[in-house]
Structures are given as structure tokens and as C-alpha cells.
Amino acid sequence: MPSTVFSGPVSFGLVSFPIRVLAATESHGVAFRQVHLADTGRLRTRKVCEIGERELFQDEISKGYETAKGLEPLTAARSGGACTSPGVREFNPGVQARRRDVGP
């Protein structure tokens, strides 16, 4: 028998309904997959490099952005640091500026 999570009344204006909410005991979700119509084989997505024409592993893949020169990859430190991009300066809020360095 499932356990009761909540038991009490729900009111809508002058009308009140007693309710009891029970914990779910099993999953009723449906997982949809892409399948080939001819033989019902499951379709998979493979990540292939356009230039090298070979399948890549997850650790070889990075995010990037397009510029006028082409694609520029974002590089992230292996230690889990923030992504950096060429031409982006770093801002460190822990360092205070000297008074003479700040303009009026």
C-alpha cells in the first residue's frame, strides 16, 4: 500500500474537496526512440568531423563560435575552470583598484 504524502482539503471559493495524495510506486513513462522502418533497428547519432571524416569521442569535442575567419573553439581548463576565448580579458573582483588608477 502506497504511503500518503498529503491529506487535506482543497478549497475553491465556497466549495471544499477532501483530497489524498499518494506516493508513486512505479514509473509509467514511455521512452521514444528513432527506429528504421524496414527492420525496426534503433538509430544512433554519431559525431563525425567534417574535415578529418572520422568519428570522435566525447573528450575530443568542444564548443565553439563562428567568426569571419572561421570556427573558433572555446578552450576550458582540464581542472574544470571557466571557458576562455581569444581576446577576452579576465576580471578579478577580489583586487581593489588604486585611487589614482580610477578616472573622475
Residue pairs with C-beta under 8 A, 6 or more apart in sequence:
2 22
2 23
2 24
2 25
3 22
3 23
4 20
4 21
4 22
4 23
5 21
5 22
5 23
6 19
6 20
6 21
7 19
7 20
7 21
8 18
8 19
9 16
9 17
9 18
9 19
10 16
10 17
10 19
11 17
33 42
33 43
34 42
34 43
35 41
35 42
35 43
36 42
36 43
46 55
47 55
47 56
47 61
48 54
48 55
48 56
49 56
62 73
62 74
62 75
62 76
63 73
63 74
63 83
64 71
64 72
64 73
64 74
65 71
65 72
65 74
65 85
66 72
72 85
72 86
74 83
74 84
74 85
75 83
75 84
75 85
76 82
76 83
76 84
84 90
